[in-house]
Amino acid sequence: MPAPTFEELFRACHRTAVHLESRDAYMKSDPVFVDWQAGQTIDPAERWGSWLSIVSEAVSRGVEVRRARIVSVPVSEYIRFEYDVTAGLNIAAGEDVRWLSRRNTTGLSLPGNDFWVFDSSLVYVNHFDGEGEPTEPELTEDPEIVKLCGAAFEAVWSVATPHAEFEPY
């Protein structure tokens, strides 16, 4: 049986979906990022309609969706892009988003990869190459990894700044 897709995992989620991001750049070849760099207005509903649907549908089922981003300050151009689209994309879909300066993570034990934890029982690990392009993800229900990732997310969340209060510039 093939592993479930990310969308299937999200749609099967019942209580919580938490995501920790820790890179200063992702997929710089992404057409939306390229358009943003060129000064074009980005319409999240047009560019990420399926993501908005997946998250808003989960939130309407009662799933709490939270995202924490660890970033270097001053932020990279890519993080400025993410910040600029967060309200119209992530928050509009129902996510709660917080930001944490990398400077404030020294005392935290953190996994070396970005990840999602679904319902405190399954971890979807995001892997990237050196240019920020996604590579093969990893899925695990290993209780120790689930516990580590869940604790790392909560540690970041507890000291991170809510999106509306974060100043990236």
N, C-alpha and C positions, 0 to 999 in steps of 0.2 A: 504494500500500500504506500503510495507516495506521501511525502510530508505535506501537511496542510499549507496552503498559501498564507501570506501575511493577512490578506483580506479575510480569509476563512477563520483565522485565529481571532481577529478583531470581532468578527460577527458572532463567534461562539463565546465571547467573553461575557461574564455575568455581573461582576462586581467592580473590578478595578483594572485599569490599563495604565501603567506608568512607564515613562520613557526618559532615559538619561542620555543627553548628548554631550560630548566632550571635545569635539573637534572645532577648530577655528575656520574650517572651510570644508565644503562638501561639493561634489560635482560642479566644478566651475564651468563645465561645458553645458550645464543645464540651460536650455533655451530661455527659460523664465529669468534666470540670473543674468544671462547675456542681455536680454531685453531691458531688465532693470538697470544694468550698467549703462545702457544706451539712453537712459532717461525716459523710457516708456512707462506709462501707467500700467500697473499690474492689477487685473481683476481676478481675485482668487476664485470666484465662482466659475469663471471661464477657464482658468488654468488648472485648478485643482478640484473640479466638481465632484469627482469620485471620492476624494479624501473628505471633503465636507460632508458628503452623504454618509460615508462609513462612520465617521466620528459622531455626527449629529444623531444618527440612528442608534448608536450605542448609548449615547447620553440620554436619549429619550427612553431607553430601556432601563435607565437607572445606573448605568456604568459610570463610575467616576474616572475621568481621563485627565491625567496630570503629566506635564512635561517640564523637566528641569534642564537648563542649558548652562554648562560650565564654559566660560569664555575668557579669553585674554582681554585685558583692558589697558590701553585703548583697543577697541574691537577691530577686527579685520573687516575688509570691505564685504566679505560674504556674510559675516554676522550682522553688519548694518542692513543688508538685504533681508536676512531672516527677521530682524527686529521690525523692519518696515512692513513686512507682510503678515506678521504674527496676529495682529488685531483682526484683520479681515479674513484670515484663514483659520488659525488654530483656535483663537478665542471665539470667533464667530461660530465655529462648529461646536463649541461647548467645552473645549479644553481649558484647564487652569494652567498657566505658564509662569514659571519663575526663572530668574537668571542669577548666576553666581560667578563673581570674578574668580578666575583661576588662582589668584593670589590668596584667596580665602579657603583654599582646599587642602593646604599642606597637612593639616591634622586629620584629614579624612582618609579612610581606607577605600579606595575606588578601583573597580575593575578597569582593565586597560581598553575595553571596548564599549561602544554605545550599546544600549540594549532596551528592550521592552520587557516588562514583567506583567503577565496576564493572570488575574485572579490569584495572585500570590502563589502560583503553582507551576508556572511555565515561563521560561526565559527564551526570548527571541534575540539572539546576538547579531548585531549589525557589524559586518566586517567591511573595511575599505582599503583600497590600495593607497600608495603614497601620494597620489594626486586627488584623493577624496572620492574616487569612483567606487561604487559598491561592488563587493565581491560576494562570494557565496555566503549567505547567512547561516547561522547555526541555531538549532532548536534543542533545548534541554529541559528536562524535568528533574534533573539531579537536585535533590533537596539542599545540598550544601551550596550549590551555585545559585539556586533560587533564593536561599536565605541571604547569601552575600550580596546579590544584586538588589534585593528588596531593602536590606539594611543600608546599602550605599545610597540608594535613591532617597530614602527617608532622611539620611544624614545631610545630604545636599539640600533637600527640600526645606529642612528645618532652619537653615541659615540663608537660603536664597531670597532674592528680592522679587516681589510680584511684578509682573510685566508693566503694569501702569506706573510703577514707581522706579523702574530701572532706567538709568540714563546712559545710553551707549555712546553718546557723542561727547 
